[in-house]
Amino acid sequence: MTLLRRAAWCVLAVALLVSIAPGFFALHPPQRQFREYPYAPPGVHGGNVFLLGTDEFGRDVYSRICYGASVSLLLAPAAVGVSLALALLLGMIAGYRAGWVDTLVTRLGEVFLALPWFYFVIALRAALPLHLSPRAAALTLFALLGGLGWAVPARLFRGITRRLMSEDFVQAARALGAGRSRVLFVHVLPGLWPAARAQLLLSLPAFILTEVNLSFLGLGITDPTPTLGNLLTPLQQYSVLTSYPWMLAPAVVIMLVFLALQEVSQQQRSSTWDQ
């Protein structure tokens, strides 16, 4: 394993730990305001440590990043998990049954592939009440992302299933009387796991970016609940962008996670093709 790949895994491990236990890593509650220190630079102010400075309300940027990561970096994998579960189910059924079932799943997938899904998500979210509670907004994003991202992996899983159905061990299982469920979940599904892992790593950046963009535009999870997306909202003001560089810290975190995911996904793709 190269040094760069080790660094990528370390970045992802730290991001996961912070996402799971933000209160352990944060220095202050995410909504606590130090009104006497708005836009304070990184350092110690009045006995309070602000590793990455404060925002316009005097809230600690570092602590809000920790809590924001627990939303953005856990919501995306959960949505990807739902999307891949749906893709696995539909792909296996289409590959196993063929005929009209295969045609139906394929045509439905083509419809979803033809949609500009990011703008479609924005349109669907904009059609809902804008002032949803943070919990309701998170569940809404979870459902939208999970329900719209299944088409591409489903086509891949369908093709792999069709190939596996022609393998000798699957033909032998069917000849011995194995039912459809046993064939799919005992003999076919294990052959799909390498591709599913690769799709998980490939899909994560797109799902994270969608949540970030929606929250940045005010259509996702809104303030005061922090996410990596709405932490970038103050950067819409040119004066903030040019005068308070520490407010770019959430963007740096997103970039590091994206680069780490890209490096790890390349490794996963290589191992998948080798198999």
N, C-alpha and C positions, 0 to 999 in steps of 0.2 A: 504494500500500500504506500503510495507516494505521500510526501509531506503535505501537499496541497489537499489531498483527499482526507488525511487525518485531521487537518484544520477544519475542513468542511463538516466532518462528523462531530468535531468538538463544538462548532458553532451551533449545529442543530441540537446537540445534547444540552447545551446551556440554554438555548431558546425553549426547549421542552421543559427543563427544570423550572425556569422562571414562569412559564405558562401554567404549570401545575401548582406551584406554590409562590404566587406573587407576593403574598404578605411576608414571606420569609426574607425575600430579597429587597423589598421596598423599604425606604427609610421613613416615609410618612404615609398616612392614609391618602388615597388618590384624590379625594375631594376636599382635603384640608387646604384652607386658603391662608396664606401669609400676606395679608393686604398691604403691609408696609414694605414688601419687597416684590413689586411687580417687575417682570422681566429682569430679575436679578441674574447676573452672570454666574457661572459655576463657581462654587466656593462656599465659605462659611459666612453666614449673615445672622447677626444676633444670636449666635450660639447654635444655629440650625445649619446643617450641612445640606447643600444642594449640589449634587454631583454634576447635574446637567442644567443647572439654572432653574428659573421659574418661568411660568407663563404670565399672561396679562392679569390673572387673578392671584398671582403669587403662589400657585400650586407647583409642587415639585415635579419637574418634567421627567426625571429618572423614575420616580415612583409611579407616575402615570403610564410610562412606557411599560413598566413591569406588569401593571394591571391590564393595560391595553393588549399586551401580548397574550394574556390569558384568554382574551376574547377572540382576537383575530387569528392567532395561531392554533387555537383549539377548535374554533368554529369551522375553519376551512377543512381540516382533516375529517371532522365529523360529516360535513357535507359531501366530501369526496367518498367517504365510506358508504354513505347512502347511495350515491351515484353509481359506485362500482358494484354494490350489491344488486341494484336494479339491472345494471348492464350484464352482470354475470348470469342472472336469472333469465333475462330475455335472450341473451346470446346463446346460452346453452339450449334453451327451448327451441330457438330458431334453427340452430345447427343440428339438433336431434330430430325434430319433427319434419323439417323441410316442407315442401308443399305450400299450402295457403298460409300456414302459420309463419313460415320463413318469409314469404312475400309480404305479409302484413307487418312484421317486425322491421324488415328491411325498408319498406316504404315509409313507415313511421319514423324510423331513424333518419331517412333522407330529409323528411320535413324538418326535423329538429336541426339537422346539419345545415339546412338552407337558411335558418333563422340567424340573423345577427344577434347572437344570444346575449351579449353584454347589453345592447340597447333594449333587447326584449325584457331583460331583468329590470332595467331602469323603468321601462314603461309599466311593467306589472307592479313594481314597488311604488311608483308614483300614483298608480290607480288606488292604492290603499291609503288609509289615513296617515298623514305625515307624522302626527304626534302619537306614535305608538310607545308603549312602555319599553324600556330596554330589553326586558325578557321577551315581549311579543315581537320586537324588531329583530332580535337574534333568531327566534324561531322562524320568522318569516324569511329571513335571508337563508337560513338553514334549508328550509323547504324549497325555495326557489333554486338555489344552487344545486341541491341534490337532485331535484326533479328535471333539470334541464341539461345536465352534463353527462348523461348516460349514452348518448348516441354513438360517439366515436369509439369508446371501449367496447360497446355491444357489438359493433361490426367486427372488431378484432377477435372477441371471444367467440363469435359465431364461426369465423373462419377456422380458428383453432379447434373448436368442437367438431366441425365437419371433418377436419383432418384426423382427429383422434377417433372418430367413429369408424374410420376405415382401418384402424390399427388392429393387429391380431388379438391383443389381450381384451379389447372391447368386444370384438366379434365372438371371442370364446365365452366371455361372460354372458352375452346375449344368447348364445347357443345353449348354455347351461341353464337358461331360464331366469336370468337376473332381470328384475323389473326395471322400469324406466328410471325411477328414483335412485335405485342402487347404481345403475349404470352412470347416471349423471353425477351423483354426489360422491361415489366411491371411486369410480374409474376415470371420469372425465375431469371433474373439478380439480383434483391434484395437479393435472397437467396445465391448468389455467393459472395457478398461483404465481409462477414467475412473471407472466405477462401482467397479472393484476398488480403485483408489487411495482413493476415498472410504470404502469399507468397511474398508480397512486402518486409516485414521485413526480411524474410529468404533469399531473393535473393540479397538484398543490399550488404552484405559483399562480396559475390562472384564477383559482378560487380565492386565494389570498388577495390578489390584485383586485378582483371584483368587489370583495368586501371593503377594501381600502378605498376604492374609487367611489362606491356608493356612500360610505360614511363621510368621505371628503366632500361630496356634493350635498350632504345633508339628507340623503335618502336611506341611510342605513341606521346604525346605532348612534344616537346623538348624545351630545354633552348633557349631563356631567359624567355619564358612564364612559370611561376612556376606551378607545380602540386605536390601533395604529393608523386608521384612516382619519378619524375625526381629530386626532392629535395634529394632523397636518393642516387642518382648517385655517388656523391663524396665518399660514403662509400665503393665503389668498391676498393678504395685504402686503403691498410692496415694501412698506416701511419695516414690517416685521422681518421679511425675507432678507433685507439688506442690513438691518441694524442689530438683529439678535440671532446670530448664526447657530446658537445652541438649540434653537427651535427646529433645526433640521435633523436633530438626533433621531426622531422616529423614521425619517426617510433613510438614514444610514442603516438602522436596524433592518428595515425591509430589504434594502439592497444586499446586506450581508446574508440574510436568510435566503434570498433568491439565488445568490451566487453559490451558496452551500448546497441548496437543492439541485441546482444545475449540475454541479460536480458529482454529487451522489447519484443523480439520475443517469448520468453518462456511464458510471460504473455499473449500475443496475441493467441498463440497456445492453452493455457489452456482455455481462454474464448471462442475460436472457438469450441473446443470439448464440452464445457459445453452447448453451444447452440445446 
